[in-house]
Amino acid sequence: MIGLHGCFVEVFGMGIFIKGKSGIGKTELVLKLLNRGHFFIADDLVIFKKDNFSRVIGFNNGKFIAHLKNVGFIDIIKTYGIERVKDSAVLNLIIELSENEFLLSQEEILEVSFKKLYLSPSVDINDFENYIRIFKAQIYD
């Protein structure tokens, strides 16, 4: 088990760990995704555990709260509804918000290797969703 700084969401059934330096826009991206019907799992601290099938599962940290710089804390359940949250999801992809836009690499979590996509913090939400669709099609084709 390990706790990592970042956000965890489910987009089109894919568990996405969003990381990047503090204040870069991770939570803002998560809130945009929630507005489009995707699922919140965790903000700020994500707990990862490996299951018996060597899948890495990301868990909520016990709070369905998000923190936005200059705004404060947002209760995700009160704001978006209980249907927009999940306790956990299988990790499929790591996205790092960075000025090194649109690079692809690998990163290990709990000794399991994942594709990592670097995206600009100002990534268009439509483009973000399209990247996830493409990635999902690649792993399931």
N, CA and C of each residue as an Amber inpcrd file, in Angstrom:
protein
   423
   0.8540000  -1.1830000   0.0000000   0.0000000   0.0000000   0.0000000
   0.8950000   1.2400000   0.0000000   0.4390000   2.2430000  -0.7400000
   1.1830000   3.4990000  -0.8040000   0.1970000   4.6460000  -0.9810000
   0.4980000   5.7870000  -0.4040000  -0.2880000   7.0010000  -0.5970000
   0.5120000   7.9700000  -1.4520000  -0.1120000   8.4870000  -2.5140000
   0.5730000   9.4070000  -3.4190000  -0.2310000  10.6960000  -3.5840000
   0.4970000  11.7960000  -3.7640000  -0.1330000  13.1010000  -3.9800000
  -0.6640000  13.1920000  -5.4030000  -1.9350000  13.5390000  -5.5250000
  -2.5580000  13.7020000  -6.8300000  -4.0560000  13.5250000  -6.7100000
  -4.7000000  13.3620000  -7.8480000  -6.1460000  13.1570000  -7.9170000
  -6.4080000  11.8450000  -8.6390000  -7.5280000  11.2260000  -8.3220000
  -7.8840000   9.9760000  -8.9760000  -9.3260000  10.0690000  -9.4260000
  -9.5550000   9.7920000 -10.7090000 -10.8890000   9.8680000 -11.3030000
 -11.1100000   8.6370000 -12.1710000 -12.3650000   8.4110000 -12.5240000
 -12.6910000   7.3880000 -13.5060000 -13.3350000   8.0790000 -14.6910000
 -12.7190000   7.8970000 -15.8560000 -13.1660000   8.5360000 -17.0910000
 -13.3960000   7.4290000 -18.1230000 -14.6320000   7.2920000 -18.5810000
 -14.9940000   6.2440000 -19.5400000 -14.5870000   4.8630000 -19.0320000
 -14.7270000   4.6390000 -17.7280000 -14.4030000   3.3520000 -17.1330000
 -12.9260000   3.1290000 -16.8800000 -12.0930000   4.1380000 -17.1340000
 -10.6440000   4.0350000 -16.9450000 -10.2360000   4.7930000 -15.6850000
  -9.4780000   4.1240000 -14.8030000  -8.9470000   4.7890000 -13.6220000
  -7.7470000   5.6340000 -14.0080000  -7.8350000   6.9410000 -13.7610000
  -6.8050000   7.8910000 -14.1720000  -6.2370000   8.5840000 -12.9340000
  -4.9280000   8.4130000 -12.7220000  -4.2280000   9.1250000 -11.6490000
  -3.6310000  10.3790000 -12.2590000  -4.0570000  11.5470000 -11.7590000
  -3.5880000  12.8380000 -12.2540000  -2.6230000  13.4020000 -11.2310000
  -1.3940000  13.6500000 -11.6800000  -0.3890000  14.1700000 -10.7720000
   0.2410000  15.4150000 -11.3480000   1.0400000  16.0740000 -10.5750000
   1.7170000  17.2970000 -10.9860000   2.0220000  18.1100000  -9.7520000
   2.8500000  19.1270000  -9.9340000   3.2440000  19.9310000  -8.7820000
   2.0290000  20.6380000  -8.1790000   2.1520000  20.9990000  -6.9370000
   1.0740000  21.6590000  -6.2080000   0.6620000  22.9560000  -6.9030000
  -0.6470000  23.1350000  -7.0640000  -1.1740000  24.3540000  -7.6690000
  -1.2000000  24.3730000  -9.1870000  -0.8290000  23.2810000  -9.8410000
  -0.7360000  23.2750000 -11.3170000  -2.1050000  23.1570000 -12.0010000
  -3.1350000  22.6700000 -11.2820000  -4.4710000  22.5960000 -11.8810000
  -5.1070000  21.2170000 -11.8770000  -4.6030000  20.3230000 -11.0520000
  -5.1500000  18.9600000 -10.9950000  -6.6180000  18.9710000 -10.5870000
  -6.9410000  19.6710000  -9.5160000  -8.3160000  19.6920000  -9.0090000
  -9.2390000  20.3970000  -9.9900000  -8.7800000  21.4480000 -10.6350000
  -9.6100000  22.1360000 -11.6260000  -9.9860000  21.1900000 -12.7570000
  -9.0230000  20.3710000 -13.1940000  -9.2950000  19.3860000 -14.2420000
 -10.3190000  18.3630000 -13.7550000 -10.1670000  17.8960000 -12.5350000
 -11.1150000  16.9310000 -11.9760000 -12.5240000  17.5100000 -11.9490000
 -12.6740000  18.7500000 -11.5420000 -14.0090000  19.3630000 -11.4810000
 -14.6150000  19.5100000 -12.8770000 -13.8010000  19.8130000 -13.8790000
 -14.2980000  19.8520000 -15.2560000 -14.8010000  18.4690000 -15.6810000
 -14.0590000  17.4300000 -15.2980000 -14.4730000  16.0660000 -15.6340000
 -15.7810000  15.6950000 -14.9250000 -15.9310000  16.1020000 -13.6830000
 -17.1810000  15.8370000 -12.9570000 -18.3590000  16.5320000 -13.6300000
 -18.1390000  17.7420000 -14.1080000 -19.1990000  18.4700000 -14.8190000
 -19.6210000  17.7540000 -16.0950000 -18.7680000  16.8730000 -16.6110000
 -19.0660000  16.1350000 -17.8380000 -19.5260000  14.7070000 -17.5590000
 -19.8130000  14.4040000 -16.2750000 -20.4020000  13.1150000 -15.9430000
 -19.4420000  12.0170000 -15.5280000 -18.1720000  12.3370000 -15.3460000
 -17.1990000  11.3320000 -14.9280000 -17.2090000  11.2190000 -13.4030000
 -16.3670000  10.3520000 -12.8450000 -16.4480000   9.9990000 -11.4340000
 -15.2340000  10.4450000 -10.6300000 -15.5140000  10.9740000  -9.4360000
 -14.4910000  11.3820000  -8.4710000 -14.1610000  10.2010000  -7.5730000
 -12.8690000   9.9950000  -7.3480000 -12.4510000   9.0020000  -6.3640000
 -11.6570000   9.6700000  -5.2480000 -10.6520000  10.4810000  -5.5800000
  -9.8620000  11.1150000  -4.5130000  -9.1960000  12.3890000  -5.0190000
  -8.9580000  13.3030000  -4.0850000  -8.2200000  14.5290000  -4.3550000
  -7.1530000  14.6770000  -3.2840000  -5.9810000  15.0790000  -3.6900000
  -4.8510000  15.3780000  -2.8360000  -4.0670000  14.1450000  -2.4110000
  -4.7390000  13.1400000  -1.8520000  -4.0610000  11.9130000  -1.4360000
  -4.8280000  10.7160000  -1.9740000  -4.1320000   9.8870000  -2.7500000
  -4.7300000   8.6710000  -3.2970000  -4.0080000   7.4840000  -2.6600000
  -4.7800000   6.5400000  -2.1540000  -4.2300000   5.3250000  -1.5710000
  -4.2520000   4.2410000  -2.6420000  -3.0960000   3.6450000  -2.9250000
  -2.9880000   2.5740000  -3.9160000  -2.6220000   1.2670000  -3.2240000
  -3.3100000   0.1900000  -3.6410000  -3.0090000  -1.1570000  -3.1560000
  -3.0120000  -2.0960000  -4.3500000  -2.1790000  -3.1370000  -4.2860000
  -2.1700000  -4.1550000  -5.3260000  -3.0770000  -5.2950000  -4.8720000
  -3.9470000  -5.7560000  -5.7740000  -4.8530000  -6.8580000  -5.4130000
  -4.2180000  -8.2030000  -5.7760000  -4.9480000  -9.2780000  -5.5740000
  -4.4400000 -10.6320000  -5.8200000  -4.1770000 -10.9240000  -7.2940000
  -4.6710000 -10.0730000  -8.1950000  -4.4730000 -10.2500000  -9.6310000
  -3.3980000  -9.3050000 -10.1720000  -2.6250000  -8.7000000  -9.2620000
  -1.5660000  -7.7360000  -9.5920000  -2.0940000  -6.4700000 -10.2510000
  -3.3730000  -6.1820000 -10.0370000  -3.9210000  -4.8990000 -10.4850000
  -3.6800000  -3.8840000  -9.3670000  -3.4360000  -2.6460000  -9.7490000
  -3.2890000  -1.5770000  -8.7680000  -4.6360000  -0.8660000  -8.6630000
  -5.1480000  -0.8040000  -7.4460000  -6.4510000  -0.1910000  -7.1810000
  -6.2100000   1.1180000  -6.4250000  -6.8390000   2.1950000  -6.8960000
  -6.7740000   3.4800000  -6.2100000  -8.0240000   3.6790000  -5.3850000
  -7.8260000   4.1030000  -4.1410000  -8.9210000   4.2640000  -3.1880000
  -9.0700000   5.7110000  -2.7510000 -10.2830000   6.0320000  -2.3720000
 -10.5690000   7.3110000  -1.7440000  -9.8330000   7.3650000  -0.4100000
  -9.4150000   8.5550000  -0.0190000  -8.6640000   8.7340000   1.2150000
  -9.5600000   8.9040000   2.4450000 -10.8450000   8.5950000   2.3080000
 -11.7780000   8.7290000   3.4210000 -12.6000000  10.0020000   3.3840000
 -12.3060000  10.8660000   2.4240000 -13.0220000  12.1440000   2.3250000
 -13.3750000  12.4160000   0.8640000 -14.6020000  12.7680000   0.6200000
 -15.0030000  13.1740000  -0.7280000 -14.9790000  14.7020000  -0.7880000
 -13.7830000  15.2310000  -0.5540000 -13.5500000  16.6670000  -0.5020000
 -12.4520000  17.0050000  -1.5010000 -12.6250000  18.0960000  -2.2100000
 -11.5870000  18.6000000  -3.1060000 -11.1830000  19.9840000  -2.6330000
  -9.9220000  20.3310000  -2.8330000  -9.4420000  21.6500000  -2.4350000
  -8.9990000  22.4340000  -3.6590000  -9.6470000  23.5700000  -3.8520000
  -9.2980000  24.4740000  -4.9580000  -8.5590000  25.6820000  -4.4010000
  -7.3890000  25.9310000  -4.9710000  -6.6180000  27.1090000  -4.5780000
  -7.4710000  28.3590000  -4.7740000  -7.4430000  29.2600000  -3.8460000
  -8.1760000  30.5430000  -3.8710000  -9.6850000  30.3900000  -3.7060000
 -10.1920000  29.1580000  -3.5680000 -11.6290000  28.9490000  -3.3580000
 -11.8790000  28.2730000  -2.0170000 -11.1130000  27.2450000  -1.7360000
 -11.2740000  26.5000000  -0.4960000 -11.7340000  25.0830000  -0.7730000
 -12.3720000  24.4900000   0.2250000 -12.7840000  23.0920000   0.1410000
 -14.1660000  22.9610000  -0.4830000 -14.3150000  21.9190000  -1.3060000
 -15.5870000  21.6340000  -1.9730000 -16.0170000  20.2330000  -1.5750000
 -17.2210000  20.1310000  -1.0350000 -17.7970000  18.8240000  -0.7090000
 -18.3440000  18.2430000  -2.0090000 -17.6920000  17.2150000  -2.5230000
 -18.0450000  16.6610000  -3.8340000 -19.4510000  16.0730000  -3.8270000
 -19.8270000  15.3860000  -2.7650000 -21.1600000  14.7700000  -2.7120000
 -22.2480000  15.8370000  -2.6890000 -22.0720000  16.8780000  -1.8830000
 -23.0870000  17.9480000  -1.8280000 -23.1520000  18.7350000  -3.1310000
 -22.0170000  18.9060000  -3.7860000 -21.9580000  19.7190000  -5.0060000
 -22.3730000  18.9460000  -6.2510000 -21.9260000  17.6910000  -6.3760000
 -22.1560000  16.9250000  -7.6070000 -23.1010000  15.7510000  -7.4340000
 -23.3540000  15.3520000  -6.1860000 -24.2570000  14.2360000  -5.9270000
 -23.5080000  12.9400000  -5.6710000 -24.1340000  12.0690000  -4.9080000
 -23.5330000  10.7920000  -4.5310000 -23.2420000   9.9240000  -5.7540000
 -23.9950000  10.1150000  -6.8350000 -23.8020000   9.3010000  -8.0360000
 -22.5190000   9.6500000  -8.7930000 -21.8270000  10.7210000  -8.4310000
 -20.5840000  11.1250000  -9.1000000 -19.3390000  10.6710000  -8.3590000
 -19.5060000   9.8990000  -7.2700000 -18.3350000   9.4560000  -6.5170000
 -18.2490000   7.9330000  -6.4930000 -17.0200000   7.4520000  -6.3760000
 -16.7530000   6.0240000  -6.2140000 -15.6940000   5.8800000  -5.1360000
 -15.7080000   4.7430000  -4.4500000 -14.7080000   4.4820000  -3.4150000
 -13.3690000   4.0710000  -4.0010000 -13.3910000   3.4310000  -5.1850000
 -12.1410000   2.9110000  -5.7550000 -12.3090000   2.6320000  -7.2400000
 -11.1730000   2.4060000  -7.9060000 -11.1530000   1.9930000  -9.3120000
  -9.7920000   1.3960000  -9.6090000  -9.7370000   0.5650000 -10.6420000
  -8.4700000   0.0020000 -11.1040000  -7.7060000   1.0970000 -11.8360000
  -6.4210000   1.2310000 -11.5220000  -5.5740000   2.2170000 -12.1950000
  -5.2220000   1.7300000 -13.5960000  -5.4420000   2.5940000 -14.5950000
  -5.1260000   2.2630000 -15.9810000  -4.1010000   3.1930000 -16.6180000
  -4.0490000   4.4460000 -16.1670000  -3.2150000   5.4470000 -16.8330000
  -2.8260000   6.5250000 -15.8330000  -1.6060000   7.0230000 -15.9910000
  -1.1260000   8.1560000 -15.1930000  -1.0190000   9.3590000 -16.1180000
  -1.5580000  10.4850000 -15.6700000  -1.4110000  11.7420000 -16.4150000
  -0.6850000  12.7220000 -15.5100000   0.3860000  13.2840000 -16.0340000
   1.1030000  14.3100000 -15.2850000   0.9070000  15.6470000 -15.9740000
   0.3700000  16.6040000 -15.2270000   0.2230000  17.9550000 -15.7500000
   1.5780000  18.6270000 -15.6530000   2.0560000  19.1080000 -16.7920000
   3.4180000  19.6220000 -16.8840000   3.5360000  20.5220000 -18.1020000
   4.5230000  21.3710000 -18.0690000   4.7960000  22.2060000 -19.2410000
   5.3930000  21.3760000 -20.3790000   5.9110000  20.1840000 -20.0740000
   6.4250000  19.2740000 -21.0990000   5.2410000  18.5550000 -21.7270000
   4.5020000  19.2850000 -22.4970000   3.2190000  18.8240000 -23.0160000
   3.3590000  17.6870000 -24.0250000   2.4530000  16.7530000 -23.9010000
   2.2410000  15.6370000 -24.8090000   3.4750000  14.7750000 -25.0430000
   4.0190000  14.3100000 -23.9470000   5.0640000  13.2980000 -23.9860000
   4.4760000  12.0120000 -23.4300000   5.0140000  10.8920000 -23.8350000
   4.5570000   9.5990000 -23.3300000   5.7380000   8.8750000 -22.7110000
   5.5250000   8.3290000 -21.5170000   6.5740000   7.5520000 -20.8650000
   5.9220000   6.4460000 -20.0390000   6.6850000   5.8790000 -19.1310000
   6.2040000   4.8250000 -18.2340000   6.5040000   5.2430000 -16.8020000
   5.6880000   4.7410000 -15.8710000   5.9530000   4.9470000 -14.4450000
   5.4400000   3.7310000 -13.6980000   6.1630000   3.3500000 -12.6590000
   5.7450000   2.2170000 -11.8390000   5.0860000   2.6900000 -10.5570000
   4.0200000   2.0010000 -10.2140000   3.3810000   2.1550000  -8.9070000
   3.2030000   0.7440000  -8.3740000   3.7370000   0.4990000  -7.1940000
   3.6830000  -0.8190000  -6.5670000   4.2210000  -1.9150000  -7.4930000
   5.3110000  -1.5930000  -8.1710000   6.0140000  -2.5130000  -9.0560000
   5.2010000  -2.9430000 -10.2820000   4.2070000  -2.1620000 -10.6470000
   3.4280000  -2.3830000 -11.8610000   3.6610000  -1.1660000 -12.7590000
   3.9760000  -1.4180000 -14.0240000   4.2930000  -0.3410000 -14.9550000
   3.0220000   0.1670000 -15.6520000   2.9160000   1.4950000 -15.7390000
   1.7780000   2.1460000 -16.3870000   2.2810000   3.1490000 -17.4080000
   1.4940000   3.3480000 -18.4670000   1.7830000   4.4340000 -19.3840000
   1.5030000   5.7410000 -18.6540000   2.3800000   6.7200000 -18.9180000
   2.2010000   8.0550000 -18.3360000   2.2240000   9.0660000 -19.4630000
   1.1900000   9.8720000 -19.5040000   1.0460000  10.9100000 -20.5210000
   1.2090000  12.2670000 -19.8550000   2.1260000  13.0690000 -20.3780000
   2.3150000  14.4360000 -19.8910000   1.4140000  15.3520000 -20.7060000
   0.6140000  16.1430000 -20.0110000  -0.2750000  17.0940000 -20.6820000
  -0.1210000  18.4740000 -20.0610000  -0.4020000  19.4860000 -20.8410000
  -0.3920000  20.8630000 -20.3550000  -1.5100000  21.0570000 -19.3390000
  -1.2780000  21.8610000 -18.3030000  -2.3420000  22.1500000 -17.3450000
  -3.5570000  22.8240000 -17.9990000  -3.3450000  23.4480000 -19.1400000
  -4.4470000  24.1250000 -19.8330000  -5.0730000  23.2530000 -20.9190000
  -4.8940000  21.9300000 -20.8220000  -5.4390000  21.0230000 -21.8320000
  -6.9460000  21.2410000 -21.9750000  -7.4080000  21.2810000 -23.2020000
  -8.8420000  21.4040000 -23.4770000  -9.5450000  20.1290000 -23.0030000
 -10.6790000  20.2750000 -22.3370000 -11.3820000  19.1220000 -21.7630000
 -11.8450000  18.1470000 -22.8500000 -12.2190000  18.6440000 -24.0160000
 -12.5930000  17.7570000 -25.1320000 -11.3860000  16.9390000 -25.5980000
 -10.2350000  17.6030000 -25.6940000  -9.0100000  16.8970000 -26.0810000
  -8.6570000  15.8470000 -25.0300000  -8.7780000  16.2050000 -23.7600000
  -8.4780000  15.2650000 -22.6740000  -9.3360000  14.0060000 -22.8070000
 -10.6250000  14.1930000 -22.9940000 -11.5170000  13.0400000 -23.1490000
 -11.1420000  12.2100000 -24.3790000 -10.7580000  12.8710000 -25.4560000
 -10.3440000  12.1380000 -26.6600000  -9.0780000  11.3200000 -26.4160000
  -8.1170000  11.8590000 -25.6650000  -6.9110000  11.0950000 -25.3290000
  -7.2880000   9.8280000 -24.5570000  -8.2450000   9.9410000 -23.6470000
  -8.6650000   8.7840000 -22.8530000  -9.3660000   7.7620000 -23.7570000
 -10.2160000   8.2340000 -24.6530000 -10.8770000   7.3190000 -25.6010000
  -9.8550000   6.5550000 -26.4400000  -8.8460000   7.2730000 -26.9440000
  -7.8090000   6.6430000 -27.7670000  -7.0310000   5.6210000 -26.9540000
  -6.6360000   5.9940000 -25.7480000  -5.8950000   5.0770000 -24.8940000
  -6.7270000   3.8330000 -24.5940000  -7.9970000   4.0240000 -24.2860000
  -8.8840000   2.8860000 -23.9800000  -8.9980000   1.9640000 -25.1860000
  -9.1510000   2.5180000 -26.3710000  -9.2510000   1.7150000 -27.5910000
  -7.9640000   0.9210000 -27.8300000  -6.8220000   1.5060000 -27.5230000
  -5.5390000   0.8340000 -27.7260000  -5.3850000  -0.3740000 -26.7990000
  -5.8080000  -0.2500000 -25.5600000  -5.5920000  -1.3710000 -24.6390000
  -6.6480000  -2.4570000 -24.7780000  -7.8030000  -2.1180000 -25.3430000
  -8.8520000  -3.1130000 -25.4780000  -9.0020000  -3.6690000 -26.8840000
  -8.1970000  -3.1940000 -27.8230000  -8.2310000  -3.7220000 -29.1920000
  -7.2420000  -4.8520000 -29.3650000
